[in-house]
Amino acid sequence: MGVFLNENAAAHSSRDTQQQEKCSSPAFTVPVHRSCGSLFPHLTERTLVRIPPRRMGYVMKPRLLVFAALVLTFFVSGKSSHAQAVYVEGTASRISNSASDNWVFGPTVGVYFDHGGALPAHIGLDARGQFLSKGSTSVKNFMIGPRISFVPHVVPFKIYGQAEIGFTNYSVNSAQIDHTGFGYQLDAGLETTLLPHIDWRVIEFGYQNLSTGSTTYHPVNLSTGLVLRF
């Protein structure tokens, strides 16, 4: 019986020593396990203790994975691409509510440069000219300004917007009006890919500032056309 008690006490002593080593080894802090409560009754599961160094690798792995993902995102987004395109649109512009120059029609031609990467947002520059007329009324615009586009990469659609400044010419031959002045234009549109280098500009909405010398109008433009990317 004495031998059995001695062996049982030795086993308990060995287990307690292992628990003390597990709860007191220097390394990293985590909430204490229930197994340490028998050695330190004042500790609860919310108490922070140190875990052995050999187990710290399991704690640090999620952090290393997050860090690696951030580094990969940085390098992927850093691989930028450039896109240049020319486009031709058919444009209808409503100048005012007067019967004489309510709507004018004509082509819009332009070029844009985009700079982007793996991220969906691309920034660039757009330059365009508009040549609109109806009867004796004509409107010519020459604009340039920044543009931003959103390219999802998973669907063949692109949404873009741009703000441009430049010069406008408004003339009415029958009224002997011919005025050139400063103007601006805001545009937003939707494009979809038809072929590898050809897009269809489905719709573009424009809001413009147009001065006639004595009056300032704000025409609303509607356009559609084709884009050739290279």
CORPE-V645250 format. One record per backbone hydrogen bond with DSSP energy under -0.5 kcal/mol. CO is the residue of the C=O (numbers start at 1). NH is the residue of the N-H. Records with the same first field share a line. If there is no record, write none. Layout:
BEGIN
CO=NH / NH
END
This chain:
BEGIN
1=5
2=6
3=7
4=8
5=9
6=10
7=11
8=12
9=13
10=14
11=15
12=16
13=17
14=18
15=19
16=20
17=21
18=22
19=23
20=24
21=25
23=50
28=51
30=49
33=36
34=37
36=39 / 40
40=43
44=47
47=32
49=30
51=28
52=55 / 56
53=56 / 57
55=58 / 59
56=60
57=61
60=64
61=65
62=66
63=67
64=68
65=69
66=70
67=71
68=72
69=73
70=74
71=75
72=76
73=77
74=78
75=79
76=79
78=80
81=116
83=114
84=230
85=112
86=228
87=110
88=226
89=91 / 108
90=224
91=106
92=222
93=95 / 104
94=220
101=96
102=95
104=93
105=133
106=91
107=131
108=89
109=129
110=87
111=127
112=85
113=125
114=83
115=123
116=81
119=117
120=151
122=149
123=115
124=147
125=113
126=145
127=111
128=143
129=109
130=141
131=107
132=139
133=105
134=137
136=173
137=134
138=171
139=132
140=169
141=130
142=167
143=128
144=165
145=126
146=163
147=124
148=161
149=122 / 151
150=152 / 159
155=157
156=193
157=152
158=191
159=150
160=189
161=148
162=187
164=185
165=144
166=183
167=142
168=181
169=140
170=179
171=138
172=175 / 177
173=176
177=172
179=170
181=168
183=166
184=209
185=164
186=207
187=162
188=205
189=160
190=202 / 203
191=158
192=200
195=198
197=229
198=194 / 195
199=201 / 227
200=192 / 202
201=225
203=190
204=223
205=188
206=221
207=186
208=210
210=217
212=214
215=212 / 217
217=210
219=208 / 221
220=94
221=206
222=92
223=204
224=90
225=201
226=88
227=199 / 229
228=86
END
